Amino acid sequence: MPLQRFPGCLAPEDVERAWLLTFEYAGVASLGGLGNAVRRFAEGLLELGVKVTVIMPSHGRHFDEGFARSVNLRAMGIVAEGDRIGLDGNRYHYRIGFERGELNGVELILVKGLDSATGSTLDDPSVYSKLPEKASLLARAMEALVPYVLANNEVPSVIHSNDWHTAVAGIRARQLFEDRKIYVPFVYTIHLFNDVTFPWHYASIDWSGLRDCPTYVWKVYRHEISSHRELWETVGGHVERFAVMESDAFSSVSRAYLRNVVLPRVGEWLDGKSCVVYNSTDWRVEDAVRFAERAFGTSDRSALRRRLLEWLPNLRAVPEDYGTGNVLWNARKSIGIRDDWTYEPLGYGPLFVFTGRLVFQKGPDLLMRAFREVLQEVPDARLIVIGIPSGDYALLGDLVSHASSMTNNVRIIASKSLGQDLLKAFVYSATALVMPSRWEPFGLSAVEAMAVGTPVIAYGVDGLSETVIDLRASAEEGTGFLVAPESVRELRDAMVAAAALSKAYEEGDRSLMGKAFIDVDWRRVRENAVRRVDSEFRQRATALRLLDCYRKAVKMAQYRALSFG
């Protein structure tokens, strides 16, 4: 990496190589949107000519021989080893190894255990199990990784941590470079703000390896000297706030989330080093069309909808035990699935789809209440909930209860096993995707739906208010409806309006138009949705925004080098 020389130290001239620290990466280990977001970051940067290395816990993936071959995993031959001192005064040994591979041109470094105690944490296949310990050991791994890249002339131009789990590791890596008088900038991205706090001991040299030494914090118009411990204790051990204070630049996934959530909690005075980097999607309407024609013989949305609904009773997912013992595909009656289900009494009406994790944040309970009222106005409407169970069994039981009482109109696909092509087909065929999130930093499901031409009905919370354009605000560019957060009535009204518009312009049936509060061509709304994604939420657009943020951080690092080198 070309380094610019300052008095007594070095700093990058521009961005040529980036380290992305993460707990999730699509294609390696991922539970939700973070894995997809970081992969879009990495591959987008690669397209712009930046060399990218993704560093993450192994989560045991190196034990999968098929995966290891597919990414050409090989041991790096370096070891991070030592003892951590607990609050109890005892020493806890760790021995960390590294596997190196490549996925679609992006370099992967998986951090693994080399003894049973370390491996039981770093190699645990549950991504977020033993989370504080995984995060701590990832930070300890930097003790071997930084000397290795220095010896091999692979110094990154920027270190980019994603969410709090990788914050201390990223700051520790920067500290190790600065020990050698190399000022590598640290960028921190908040995908979802978390109120995670620890005593200083957690981050310190005793546990995670961060030395308490002078550090330089940007204070509106200049850098001021502080110390890592002083910063940690100033923010009460709040990891997110600490990472933002330590960063040379930080980003979030929407302007609204930055303004309404992040800055009020970390300090408005830090706005000067903030960035907004939207997530992106690789979903495309052309892909959905090709799959629909190949698998179901049609890409006409109305016909595809009918065939999907006819085919749905045949769907079988791999049975999974979600803790209740009865929420399984092979026990379909318990979640409103009947083998003798018939569509004939109500026909094939408008179809609404929900996708995402089945958690309180996503609001599927609010959707069920609203849909019950929709049926009073549009009795042939259908709702399919395609959700990933996330351990909230009380919520899942509530959804099951609602579905069972609307058994001819509602289906729950509670599985992690539905393929991407099939998921796209359901979303593509739908009248609208419904996103009743109580809060949402960005809302990737909405962007995915719009990418295949499906309008979105969503609560007007942070990220969703920025991705979805309300038709009532702009009939020319609108991509769906935004309604008052947590309002069941407004959610119902928007769904009824979407059903009316869909029937009017896709099926030639204007019988419901008196229930719509706007008269627009639903086909045009679909076209607007695709155009909006293509202009704002594609990989290249995301990568360009991220590269601008990296360059802001490089300037900050150069200022620190010039002043304090």
ABEGO torsion letter per residue (X at the ends): XBBBBBBGBBBBABBABBBBBBABBBGABBABAAAAAAAAAAAAAAAAGBBBBBBBBAGGAAABAAAAAAAGBBBAGBBBBEBBBBAAGBBBBBBBBBBBBBBGGBBBBBBBBABAAAAAAAABABAABGAAAAAAAAAAAAAAAAAAAAAAGABBABBBBBEAAAAAAAAAAAAAAAAAGBBBBBBBBBABBBBBBBBAAAABAAAAGBBBBBBBBBBGABBBBBBAAAAAAAAGGBAAAAAAAABABBBBABAAAAAAAAAAAAEAAAAAABBBBBBBBABBAAAAAAAAAAAAGBABAAAAAAAAAAAAAABBBBBBBAGAGABBAABAAAAGBBAABBAAAAEBBBBBBBBEBBBAAAGAAAAAAAAAAAAAABAABBBBBBBBBAGBAAAAAAAAAAAAAAAAABBBBBBAABBAAAAAAAAAABABBBBABABBAAGAAAAAAAAAGBBBBBBBBBAAAAABBBAAABAAABAEBBBBBGBAAAAAAAAAAAAAAAAAAAAGBAAAAAABABBBBAAAAAAAAAAAAAAAABAAAAAAAAAAAAAAAAAAAAAAAAAAX
